[in-house]
Amino acid sequence: MKYVNVLLLLLLPLAACNKYDDDDQPDDSMYFPSGNEWDTRSVSGLGWNESAVQPLKDFLIQKNTRSFMILVNGRIVMEEYFNGHIAATTWQWNSAGKTLVAAATGIAQQEGLLDINDKVSDYLGTGWTSEPAEKENLITLRHLLSMTSGINDANNLVIKQNLTYLADAGTRWSYHNVFQLLMDAVAYAGSQEFEYYFNARLRDKIGMEGYWNKGVIFTIYHSNTRSMARFGLLALNKGKWKDEQVLNESFFTESTSPSQNINPSYGYLWWLNGKTRFMVPGSQNVYPGSLVPDAPSDMFAAMGAEDQRIYVIPGKNMVVVRMGDASDPQNPSFAVSGFDNDLWERVNALINVK
């Protein structure tokens, strides 16, 4: 009997180590992936509606999706690839990458390299626009973050002759590529190219793989799907990765709160759900209601052209990622589109507990 008791004592630690080896066991702790290893959870283990998985996949295929992921507490619940896309394939974030620029700007501020309340000209020099000097001097880095520079949005090619006066900074919300001059401000403040600064301060710290591709009109980030999900996980944790606060939590909270009163559904280059009204790119119309009515009201999102998406839902400890071609090639959107609500109808059918 003595030997049996000793054997049991030896086996108990092993049993404790394997507490969550069964995928069906719940685990509410936050998980961060290390290297290429990534913990998973099953749809059935979460008590979700398994019969909704295939209709969701069918919808994703129909809408030209190339990759799709759902994380809960950092663990992968769904990871799907379509149309020749594989885990290693890189894809463009389009304007969803604006959120990466916002994060890098916040990191530069927490390092004391810049202040978002400073004039843009403090970093780019006077005459960076074609506005009268007194109007140019009104534009701060915060205005670039909140899309309220007042610069004429008739042409999104960011060259000096296109940066003309339309309204005083802070008085008009307009979706404009001029935000990308934040990259030049961070580069100047950090005394190095933006990509080097971004890689060292953000990308490498959370294990992303990706690169910036400088185009004629817009500098676009490219990465694989899991790298996009890693940034979503950083956002879910308010800028914290494991034990390191990569991005100051107070700045992150500012980023995902209304940045101005004109379009309360917009933060610092993040889109915000659950507000009373919203505006969309290319229009001055104000629409009543929530940005994505069928999505959780606490959701915030990185949104890019052709429906590149990172949805972050704090109340569910959940991140959803979509990459691919435009869901509606005949009517591609720059940001929010009918695709978002259609997708969330299917996701809701999946996550509603049986």
N, C-alpha and C positions, 0 to 999 in steps of 0.2 A: 504493500500500500504506500510505503514511504517513497518508493521509486516512481509510482504513478503520480503522486503529488508533485514531485520534482519535475517530472515531464510536463505536467500541466502548467507549472510556473514558467517553464522555458517556452512553452507555446503561446502563452498569453500575450507577450510583447509582439509576436508575429501576427496574432489576430488583430491587435490594435493597429498595427501598421497597415493592415489590409482592410480597414474599416470601410473605405470608400472605393475599393477596387471594383465592386459591383456597380456597373453603370446606373443601375436602378436605385441606388442609395442617394438620398438628397444630400446636398452639400451647399450651404448658404454662404460659405466663406468666399471672399474675392480671390480670384486666381489670376496670375500673370504668367504668360508663357515664357519659357527659357529656351533659347536657341530654336531649333526646329520642332521641339516637343510641344504639344498643345493638348491639354486635357479636354475630354469631351463629356457630354451628358446626352442621354437619349430622350427623344420625344416622349416615349412611354414613361421613362423615369421621372419626368417632370409632370406627368399626369395630363399632358396635352392631348389634343384630339388627333390621333394618328390618321384617321380617315381624311383629314384636311391636307395631308402632306402632298399627295399626288395632284389634287387640284391646284395647289400653290405652284408646284413644279410646272404643270401644264401652262399656267398663266405666265410664268417667268419665260418659258420657251416662246410662247406666243408673242411676248413683248420684247423679243430680241435681247434677252438677258444673256450675259456670258458667265457671270459668276454671282453667287448669292451666299451670304453667311448670316447666321443668327448666333450671337453669344448671349449666355446668361451667366452672371457672376464671372465673366471672363472665359467660360468654357464653351466650346463649340457644340451647338445643338444641331445645326444644319450647315453643311458646306457643299455646295453644288456648283458644277461647272458644265457649261453647254457650248455647243457650236465650235468645238476644237480648242476652247479655252481650258487651260490646266492651271494647277496651283502655282506654277513658276511663271506663268504668262504675266507680263506687265501691261498695264492699260492706263489711259489718261484719266486723271481726276476731273479735268476741266475746272469749272469754278468751285467745285467742292474743295479744291486746293487752296482757296482763299483762307480757309480756316487754319491752314498750316502757316500762312503768312501772319495771321493774327496772333497765333501762338508764339512765333519767333519774335514778333514785336513785343509781346508781353515779357518774354524772357530777357530781351535787351533792356527793357525798363527795369526789371527786378535786379539786373546787374549794374544799374546806374549808368547805362550807356546813353539812354534817351529818356524823354518824358513825353507821353502822348499828348500832353497839353501844350507842347512846344509848337511853334510855327514850323511848317514843312520846310520853309526857306532856311531855317537854322541848320538843316542837314543837306539840302539840295542846292542852296545858294539862292540869292534873289534872281528873279527873272526866269524861274523854272516854268512859269506859265506865260500866256500872252495876255493876261489880265492886267488892268491898272495896278500899280504897286500897292495902293491902299486896300484893294480887294484881295490880292494875292496874300497879303500879310494877315488876312483874317483866317486863312486855312491852316488848321492844325493837323497833326497826325491822327488825332481822335476823329476829325472830320473824314479822313480817308478810311478809317476803320468802320465808320457808321454810314458811309455812302452819302454824306451831306456836305461835300466840298462846294457845291453850287456851280461847279464847272459845267459848261455846256456838254450835254451827253449826245449830241447829234452824230459824233464820230468816236468810236471806241478805240481808234488807233492812238496810243498815248505818245504823241509827239507835240512839241511846244506849240506849233501853230494851231493845233486842234484844241488846246487847253484855254478856251476863251470864257469870258465871264457870262453867266446866265443869272445867277442869284447870289446873294451874300451867303457865305459859309454858315451852315447850321439852320438855314431857312427852307431848304428844299431837299427831299430825299430822292436820289436817282441812282440806279444801278449803273456803275461806270467802271471801266478797267483802270481808271486812274489810281485805284487802290494799290496797284502793283508798284507804285513809287515808294510804298512802304519798304519794299525790298531794298531799294537804293538807300533809303534812310538807315535801315538796319546795317547795311554794308558799310556805309560811311561811319556810323557810330561804333561799329565793331572793328573797323580798320581791316576788313577782309571781305572777300566776295561773299554774297549772301549765301550761296549754296554751302560754302565751307562752314560758315557760322551755323546754319540750319542743321547740317549733318552732325556737327560736334555737340550742339546744345540740345537737339531734339531727336533727330532720326536715330543716331547710334545709341542713345540712351534707352530707347524702348525697342530696339531690335528691328526697326523698319529696314526695308531694302527699297531704294527708289532714287530718282534723279529728277532734276528740273530741266525741261526742254524749252529753250528760248525760241519762241516763234515770232512771226512778223507782228502780230497784234497782241499776243498774250503769252506769258511764260507759264507753262503747264507742268504739273507734277505727274510723274508716271510711277506706278508701283504694282506689285502683285496684290492680290485680294487680302491676304493675311496681313500685309503691312497696313492696308487701309483699316482693317479691323483693329490692329494694334493702336492706331491713333484714336479710333472710336473708344477703345478701352481706357486710354489715357483721359479722354474727355469725360467718360462715365465717372472716373475717379477724381474729377476736378483738378487735373494736372498732375496727379500723383502716380508714380509707377513704382510698384513694390514699396520700398522704404524711402524713396527719393521724391521730393516735391519738385518735379521738373519745371513746371509752370506754376507760379504763385496762385494759390486758390482764390484770393480776392480778385485778381485780374481775370481769372477764368469765370468767376461768377458774374463779373461785369460783362464779359464777352457773351454770355448766354442769358443776359437780361436786356430789355429794350434799351437801345443806345440813344434814342431820341423819341419824341412824341409824334412825329409825322407818320412813321411806319413802325408801330410797336412790335411788329413781328420780325424785327431785324435787330440783332445785337452787333457785336464786332465781327462782321463777316460770317456769322452764324444765322440761320433762319430759326425762328421760334414759333412753336405751335401754341394753341390755347389762348391767344390774345383776342381782343374784341374786333380787330380789323387788320387788314394787311394790304400791301401793295406788291406789284410784280415788276420784273424788269421791263423796260421799254414803254412804260405807261405811268401817267400821273393819277390814274384812277385809284380810288380807295374802296376796297371791298369789305363789307361787314362780315364778321364771323371769324372762325379759326382757319388757319392756313391749310391744315389737313384734317377735316372734321372727324374722320374715322380713326385717326391716330390718337394715342394718349395725349392729354392736354399738356403734360409736362415734357413732351418730346422737344428736342432741338435737333437741328440737322445741318449737315454740310451738303449743299446741293449744287450740282454742276450740269452743264449742258448735256443733252442726250441721256438724262436721268442717271447720272453718277450720284450715288447717295451714301451717306452715313447717317443713320437715324440713331439717336441716343435717347433712351427712355430711363431716367433715373429711378422712377417709382417701381420699375420691374427689373432693375439691374441688368438692362438688356441693351445690346447693340445690334443693329441690322445693317448690312452692307449690300449694295447692289452695284455692279459694274456691267457695262454693255453698250450696245448701240441704242439709238433712240427708240423708245417704246412705240412712238408714232413717227415714222420717217417722213411722212408728208407734213407733219406739224411739230418739228422738234422744238423743245423749250430750252430757255436759258437756265431756268431754275425750277420752281414749283410747277407741277403740271397735274392733269387729271390722273396720270399714272400713279401718283402718290396715294391718292384715296383708294383707287382700285386695288393697289397692292395691299394696303392696310385692311381692306375688307377680308382678303385672303389670310393675312397674318392673324387677324383677330379670330378667324374661324379655327386657326391652328392652336393659338395659345389659350383660348377659353378652356378652363379646366373642366374635364368631363364630370 
